[in-house]
Amino acid sequence: MTSHRRLATLLLALPGALLAHSFAYLWAYPASFTLAVGRSHGYLPVAGPLVGLAGVLVLAWLAVLGVRAADADTVPSVLGLAAAQVIVFCLQECLEVLAAGASPADLLGEPAVLLGLALQLPIAGLLVGLVRAGQVLAGLLLTACQPQVAMSPVPQIPAQAMVTVRPVMLSVGRRGPPVFV
């Protein structure tokens, strides 16, 4: 795994885990639009937009990096990203439980946590797909912005530089054929 790929996996894991966390809580508790369900979600109105913006910047960075470093594979693997997201998600849930003064064992029966774990793989696939689509888009924009040079198979010589050559017939004596130069 290249260093760019490892860095991309780490940088995409945080917004991916937070996105799956948000989807899981909104799905498990549809009546609560603000995610203020259960424990310690007071940080999400501030952290959500910041992490989301960071995720967009990472996606843009990876799209441009993938075009500029055409030989290096900078796209994280879906399974590697999902594994990193699971670790971030579990740490996030444990910190929320500990901040609420409860035990991490309470997480085992929580439907939103189980749903959040199940959503990590599809979210990782979505993020990797967005990186690949961004690379294609960046490549198209790069080729569209480059100046087009008209290439012709026959090189054109300016009229002032053209030299006309006329054959000259020389006689080489009486025994040989004439020579054209």
N, C-alpha and C positions, 0 to 999 in steps of 0.2 A: 504494500500500500504506500503510495507516494505521500509526501508531506502535505501537499495541497489537498489530496483526497482525505487524509486524516483530519486536517483542519476544517475542511468543508463538512465532514461528518459531525464534528464537535459543534461547529457554529450553527448547523441546521437542526441539531438535536433539541436545543432549547426552544425555539419557536414551534417545532413540530410537537414536542411534548405538551407545550402550553395550548396549542390548537386542539390536540386530542383531549386534553383536560377540559377545555371549554365545551367541546362537543359532547363529551360524556356527561358532564353535569347538566347541560341543557337538555339532553336526551333523557337522562334519568329523572330529572325534576323539571318537566316542561312548564310548570306554572311559575317557576322562578326565572325571570328573564335576566336578572342582574347577577346571577351566580352567587348570591349571598346565602346559599344553602349550607347547612352543616357548619363546618369549622373554618375559621381563619381565611376567608376569601377576600378580606378587605384590601389586600394588595393588588388584586386583579385589575381594578379600574386604572391604576397607574402602570403596572407592569405589563399588562396586555398590549396596549398600544406601543410601548417602547420596544418590547420583544418582537412585536409584529413588524415594526419599522426596521429593526435589526435583521429580521428574517428576509424582508424585501431587499435590503442592501446586500445581504449574503447571496441571495438568488441572482441579483444583478452582477455581483462580483464573479460568481461562478460562470455565468453566461459569457461574460467578456473574457474571463480566463480560459475558458474552453475553446474560444476562437483564437486567442493569441497563442496559446500553447497547444497547437494542433496535434503534436505527437504524444503529449502526456494525457493520461486519463484523470480528469479532475472531478468527475461525477462520482459521488459516493454510492456505494452499493445499497440496495433497498434493505437487505437484511442487516447490514452493518449500521445503517441509520436507524432502523427500527430497534435494534438492540440498544443503541445509545439513547434513544428516546425513552425506552422502557426504564433504563437506569435513572434518567433525569426525572421521569414521571414518578417513579417510586420514591426518589429523594424528596421531590416536591410534596407528595402526599404525606410522607413521614414527618417532614418539617411542619406541615399544616396541623397534623394530629398532635405533635409535641407542643406547638404553639397554643393549641386549644386546651392543653393539659390532659389529654387522653393518652391511651396506650396505642402503639402501632399495631397491636393485635386486633384493634377495632376495624382496621382496614380490610380484613379478609372477607367480611360479609357485606361490605358496602357495594351496592350495585353500580354506582358511578365509577368506583375504582376498577371493578372488573371490566366494565365497558370501556374505560379509558385504556386499560391494558390491551383489550381487543382492538381498539382503534389505532394503535401505534403502527401496525404494519400498513394499513391502507393510507394513513397520513404520510408515512415514509415514502410509499409508492407515488403519492401525489406530489410530494416535494421533489423527488428525483425526476419525475415527469416534467415538472415545471422547470427544473434546471436544464434538462435536455431541450425542451421547447425554447427556452431562452437562448441556448447556444445556437439553435437553428436560426432564430430570429436575429441574433447578433451577427451571425455569419451572412445572412441575407442583407442586412443593413450595411455591413462592411463592404460587400461586393457591389451594392447599389451606389454607395458613396464614392467608390474609387473612380477616377477619371478613365474613360474608355479611350484606348489608343487604337486607331484604325490600322490594322496590319494588312498589307497586300503581299501576295506571294512574290511579286517582282519588285525589286527595289527601284524607286523612282529617283532619277538623277536630275538635278536642276538643269535647265536649258543652257545656262551660261557655262556649265562645266562639261557639256557634251563635246566630244571630239569625234569628228568623222574620219574614218580611215578608208583610203582608196588603195586598192591593190596596184602595185607598180610592177611592171614586167621588166626584168633585167635579162640581158643576154649573157650567157656564160661561155662564150666561145662558140665555135662551130660544131662541136661534137655533142654537146649536151642539150637537153630540152630547156626551154625558158623557165626561169624561176620567178614565182610570184611572191612578193614580200608585202 
